[in-house]
Amino acid sequence: CCQRETVSSMSLILTVFFLSNVLVDSTQIPILIAKHRKGYDKNKEQRKNIKTLVQQMREGVFQFGRFKSPDTILHILEEVRSPDKFKYFRGKDGRKGWICTTKIGNDWVLAESRQIAPSCTCEEVLEAYLDGSLQSRWSEDKVKQVTTIPCSSSNGDHDDYYRQDFVLHSQRIITSHTGIMRYSQKIMVDKVTSTGAGNQKEDLPASYCALVDLDKTQSNTTNTKPFNQLSVYISLQSKGDDVNIYAAGVFQVNRKVVPNILVFDASGIAGNLAGKGTLWLSGHFEEAKKLSKENIPWSSSSLISEK
């Protein structure tokens, strides 16, 4: 009984990833680009730290580097888990993709996901991230309210970013409840462009890297937020008519929300659910693709109304 109730409480952790990158309403706004560069960062400095990667994660000092390619991140994380650890998942609600969860120790968990958003562009995927109506549709049992505030720099003292203020529903933890949970996070979106090889010098579709961290400067954060520390990397890359999405999150679970009961440690389940939680984008664009084949105009609101 206790194990089942703990598993239920872990489901709120799926908000740990970038599926929290949404607006309170479906109004589209320009995507804020923090920085733009030609090509990914090929600096191998982060790779030199591979021998101390686990220690960095356990001490809470590990941070994903900016402009890193997904291949680089995947290579770095192979020190923590094997490449074949990803498992395919398909949910009843339409989300699908590959997930991987690795317990690091000291309450730290690495959660990863890979998915394909069909028949869309990276920009359309970003717009979906920034659509609050989609968050309500895919996480309505966990998310009460999300407020996203674009934070543009007027004097160049910081990179442009989004601040998100979250309000989560109360979750049952064994014999008690967490109460309403509140926290804030920052999202920076970087743009990577490149040109074709050989005689094909035309610009290729842009790729994007996003980094998500907790915003600890906000005073309304509750003690019962799902995690104490968080660092998330997200990659969007066009491949033909589709978009490949890879996400990796290193987070320290909050033991007030994710208990460690004797031999049953729920942090692994929390990470597993976090990985699954990111896969709604594949389901969203799969539905859009079906509507397009039927010549039915689609939008976020039209997809929601069919649920």
C-alpha positions as CSV (number, residue, x, y, z in Angstrom):
1,C,0.0,0.0,0.0
2,C,2.7,2.4,1.0
3,Q,4.7,1.6,-2.1
4,R,1.7,2.2,-4.4
5,E,0.9,5.5,-2.7
6,T,4.6,6.5,-3.1
7,V,4.6,5.7,-6.7
8,S,1.5,7.8,-7.2
9,S,3.2,10.8,-5.5
10,M,6.2,10.4,-7.8
11,S,4.1,11.2,-10.9
12,L,4.4,14.9,-10.1
13,I,8.1,14.7,-10.9
14,L,7.3,14.6,-14.6
15,T,7.2,18.4,-14.4
16,V,11.0,18.3,-13.9
17,F,11.7,18.5,-17.6
18,F,11.1,21.0,-20.3
19,L,7.4,20.1,-20.6
20,S,7.1,22.8,-18.1
21,N,8.2,25.3,-20.7
22,V,4.8,26.7,-21.4
23,L,2.7,29.9,-21.2
24,V,-0.4,30.4,-19.2
25,D,-2.5,30.9,-22.3
26,S,-2.1,30.0,-26.0
27,T,-1.1,33.4,-27.1
28,Q,2.0,33.2,-29.3
29,I,5.0,35.4,-28.5
30,P,8.3,35.8,-30.2
31,I,10.8,33.1,-29.1
32,L,13.5,34.8,-27.0
33,I,16.9,33.7,-28.2
34,A,19.6,34.1,-25.5
35,K,22.5,33.7,-27.9
36,H,23.2,32.6,-31.5
37,R,26.3,31.1,-33.0
38,K,27.4,29.1,-36.1
39,G,27.9,25.5,-35.2
40,Y,28.0,23.7,-31.9
41,D,30.7,24.3,-29.3
42,K,33.5,21.8,-30.0
43,N,35.4,22.7,-26.9
44,K,36.2,19.4,-25.1
45,E,36.7,21.0,-21.7
46,Q,33.6,19.4,-20.3
47,R,34.8,16.0,-21.6
48,K,38.0,16.3,-19.6
49,N,35.9,16.2,-16.5
50,I,34.4,12.8,-17.3
51,K,36.4,11.1,-14.6
52,T,34.8,13.3,-11.9
53,L,31.3,13.4,-13.5
54,V,29.6,11.3,-10.8
55,Q,31.2,13.3,-8.1
56,Q,30.1,16.6,-9.7
57,M,26.6,15.4,-9.9
58,R,26.5,14.1,-6.3
59,E,27.9,17.4,-5.1
60,G,25.4,19.4,-7.1
61,V,28.0,21.3,-9.1
62,F,27.4,19.7,-12.5
63,Q,25.9,22.0,-15.1
64,F,25.3,21.3,-18.8
65,G,27.3,23.5,-21.1
66,R,25.8,25.9,-23.6
67,F,25.8,25.1,-27.4
68,K,26.7,21.5,-26.8
69,S,25.5,19.0,-29.4
70,P,23.3,16.2,-28.3
71,D,26.0,13.7,-29.4
72,T,28.4,15.4,-27.0
73,I,26.0,15.3,-24.1
74,L,25.2,11.6,-24.8
75,H,28.9,10.8,-24.9
76,I,29.5,12.6,-21.6
77,L,26.7,10.8,-19.9
78,E,28.0,7.4,-21.0
79,E,30.3,7.6,-18.0
80,V,27.2,7.3,-15.9
81,R,25.1,4.8,-17.9
82,S,25.5,2.5,-21.0
83,P,24.2,3.7,-24.4
84,D,21.8,0.7,-24.6
85,K,20.0,1.6,-21.4
86,F,17.2,3.5,-23.2
87,K,13.9,1.7,-23.3
88,Y,10.9,2.4,-25.6
89,F,7.7,3.7,-24.0
90,R,4.3,4.2,-25.4
91,G,1.6,5.7,-23.3
92,K,-2.2,5.3,-23.6
93,D,-2.5,9.1,-24.2
94,G,-0.3,9.0,-27.3
95,R,3.1,10.0,-25.9
96,K,5.9,7.8,-27.1
97,G,9.7,7.7,-27.2
98,W,12.7,6.3,-25.5
99,I,13.5,6.9,-21.8
100,C,16.4,6.2,-19.5
101,T,16.7,6.7,-15.7
102,T,20.0,6.5,-13.7
103,K,20.3,6.8,-10.0
104,I,23.5,8.8,-9.2
105,G,23.4,8.6,-5.4
106,N,23.0,11.2,-2.7
107,D,19.3,11.7,-3.8
108,W,20.5,12.6,-7.3
109,V,18.9,11.2,-10.5
110,L,19.6,11.5,-14.2
111,A,16.6,11.3,-16.4
112,E,16.8,11.3,-20.2
113,S,14.3,11.0,-23.1
114,R,14.5,10.8,-26.9
115,Q,11.5,11.3,-29.2
116,I,10.6,12.3,-32.7
117,A,8.0,15.1,-33.4
118,P,6.7,14.3,-36.9
119,S,6.0,16.7,-39.7
120,C,7.0,19.9,-38.0
121,T,9.9,22.4,-37.6
122,C,12.0,23.2,-34.6
123,E,10.3,26.5,-34.3
124,E,6.9,24.9,-34.2
125,V,8.1,22.6,-31.4
126,L,9.3,25.6,-29.4
127,E,5.9,27.2,-29.9
128,A,4.3,24.0,-28.5
129,Y,6.6,24.2,-25.5
130,L,5.4,27.8,-24.9
131,D,1.7,26.9,-25.1
132,G,0.1,26.8,-21.7
133,S,-3.0,25.0,-23.0
134,L,-0.9,22.0,-24.0
135,Q,0.5,21.9,-20.4
136,S,-3.1,21.8,-19.1
137,R,-3.9,19.0,-21.5
138,W,-1.0,16.7,-20.8
139,S,-0.5,17.4,-17.1
140,E,-3.8,18.6,-15.8
141,D,-3.7,16.3,-12.8
142,K,-0.4,17.8,-11.6
143,V,-0.2,21.4,-12.8
144,K,-2.5,24.0,-11.3
145,Q,-1.1,27.1,-12.9
146,V,2.0,28.2,-14.9
147,T,3.0,31.8,-15.5
148,T,5.8,32.5,-18.0
149,I,7.4,35.8,-18.1
150,P,9.8,36.8,-20.9
151,C,12.8,38.5,-19.4
152,S,14.5,40.6,-22.0
153,S,17.7,42.6,-21.2
154,S,17.4,46.3,-22.0
155,N,21.0,47.1,-21.3
156,G,22.8,43.8,-22.0
157,D,23.4,42.9,-18.4
158,H,22.1,39.4,-19.0
159,D,21.0,37.0,-21.7
160,D,17.3,36.9,-22.6
161,Y,15.4,34.1,-20.8
162,Y,12.0,33.0,-19.6
163,R,11.0,32.8,-16.0
164,Q,8.3,30.3,-15.1
165,D,6.3,30.4,-11.9
166,F,4.7,27.0,-11.2
167,V,1.8,26.1,-9.0
168,L,1.3,22.3,-8.6
169,H,-1.6,20.5,-7.1
170,S,-1.2,18.9,-3.7
171,Q,0.1,15.3,-3.9
172,R,-0.4,12.5,-1.4
173,I,2.7,11.2,0.3
174,I,2.1,8.0,2.2
175,T,-0.4,9.2,4.8
176,S,-0.2,12.9,4.3
177,H,-0.3,15.5,1.5
178,T,2.3,18.0,0.3
179,G,-0.1,20.9,0.0
180,I,0.1,23.3,-3.0
181,M,3.6,23.4,-4.3
182,R,5.3,26.5,-5.8
183,Y,8.6,27.1,-7.5
184,S,10.2,29.1,-10.3
185,Q,12.7,28.2,-13.0
186,K,14.7,29.9,-15.8
187,I,14.9,28.8,-19.4
188,M,17.5,30.0,-21.8
189,V,17.1,29.1,-25.5
190,D,20.2,29.2,-27.7
191,K,20.1,29.0,-31.6
192,V,22.7,27.1,-33.6
193,T,22.9,27.5,-37.4
194,S,25.1,25.9,-40.1
195,T,25.5,25.6,-43.8
196,G,25.5,22.6,-46.1
197,A,28.7,20.8,-46.9
198,G,30.6,20.7,-50.3
199,N,29.0,22.8,-53.0
200,Q,25.8,23.1,-51.1
201,K,26.4,26.3,-49.1
202,E,22.8,27.2,-48.4
203,D,21.7,27.6,-44.7
204,L,20.4,24.5,-43.1
205,P,17.4,24.6,-40.7
206,A,18.4,26.0,-37.3
207,S,18.9,23.8,-34.3
208,Y,18.2,24.9,-30.7
209,C,19.6,24.1,-27.3
210,A,17.8,25.1,-24.1
211,L,19.0,25.0,-20.5
212,V,16.6,25.0,-17.6
213,D,17.6,25.8,-14.0
214,L,15.7,26.6,-10.8
215,D,15.3,30.3,-10.0
216,K,16.2,30.4,-6.4
217,T,15.7,34.2,-6.2
218,Q,11.9,33.9,-6.0
219,S,10.5,34.2,-2.5
220,N,7.3,32.3,-3.2
221,T,9.0,28.8,-3.4
222,T,7.5,26.2,-1.0
223,N,9.6,23.7,0.9
224,T,7.6,20.9,-0.8
225,K,8.7,21.5,-4.3
226,P,9.5,18.2,-6.2
227,F,13.3,18.8,-6.3
228,N,16.0,20.8,-4.5
229,Q,18.3,21.3,-7.5
230,L,17.9,20.9,-11.2
231,S,19.9,21.2,-14.4
232,V,18.2,20.3,-17.7
233,Y,19.6,20.2,-21.3
234,I,17.2,20.1,-24.3
235,S,18.2,19.7,-28.0
236,L,16.0,20.2,-31.1
237,Q,17.3,19.1,-34.4
238,S,15.5,18.9,-37.8
239,K,15.8,15.7,-39.7
240,G,13.9,15.7,-42.9
241,D,10.3,16.7,-42.2
242,D,10.6,15.7,-38.5
243,V,12.3,17.1,-35.4
244,N,14.6,14.9,-33.1
245,I,14.2,15.9,-29.5
246,Y,16.6,14.9,-26.8
247,A,16.4,15.9,-23.1
248,A,18.6,15.2,-20.2
249,G,18.0,16.3,-16.6
250,V,20.1,16.0,-13.5
251,F,18.1,16.7,-10.4
252,Q,18.2,16.2,-6.6
253,V,14.9,14.9,-5.4
254,N,13.2,16.5,-2.4
255,R,12.9,13.9,0.2
256,K,9.9,15.7,1.7
257,V,8.1,14.8,-1.5
258,V,10.1,11.8,-2.7
259,P,10.6,9.6,0.4
260,N,13.2,6.9,0.8
261,I,11.3,4.2,2.7
262,L,13.7,1.5,4.0
263,V,14.6,-0.7,1.0
264,F,12.2,1.1,-1.3
265,D,13.8,4.2,-2.8
266,A,11.2,6.1,-5.0
267,S,13.8,8.3,-6.6
268,G,14.3,5.9,-9.4
269,I,10.6,5.8,-10.1
270,A,10.6,9.6,-10.0
271,G,13.3,9.8,-12.7
272,N,11.5,7.2,-14.8
273,L,8.3,9.3,-14.7
274,A,10.2,12.4,-15.4
275,G,11.5,10.9,-18.6
276,K,8.0,9.8,-19.7
277,G,6.7,13.2,-18.9
278,T,8.7,14.8,-21.7
279,L,7.2,12.6,-24.4
280,W,3.9,14.4,-24.9
281,L,5.4,16.4,-27.8
282,S,5.5,13.3,-30.0
283,G,1.9,12.6,-29.3
284,H,0.9,16.2,-29.9
285,F,2.5,16.4,-33.4
286,E,1.3,12.9,-34.3
287,E,-2.2,14.1,-33.8
288,A,-1.5,17.2,-35.8
289,K,-0.1,15.0,-38.6
290,K,-3.3,12.9,-38.6
291,L,-5.5,16.0,-38.8
292,S,-3.4,17.4,-41.6
293,K,-3.9,14.2,-43.6
294,E,-7.6,14.6,-43.2
295,N,-7.4,18.3,-44.3
296,I,-8.6,19.5,-40.9
297,P,-7.0,22.7,-39.7
298,W,-5.3,22.2,-36.4
299,S,-4.1,24.3,-33.6
300,S,-3.4,23.8,-29.9
301,S,-6.9,24.6,-29.0
302,S,-8.4,22.3,-31.6
303,L,-6.4,19.3,-30.4
304,I,-7.3,20.0,-26.8
305,S,-11.1,20.1,-27.6
306,E,-10.9,16.5,-29.0
307,K,-9.6,15.1,-25.8
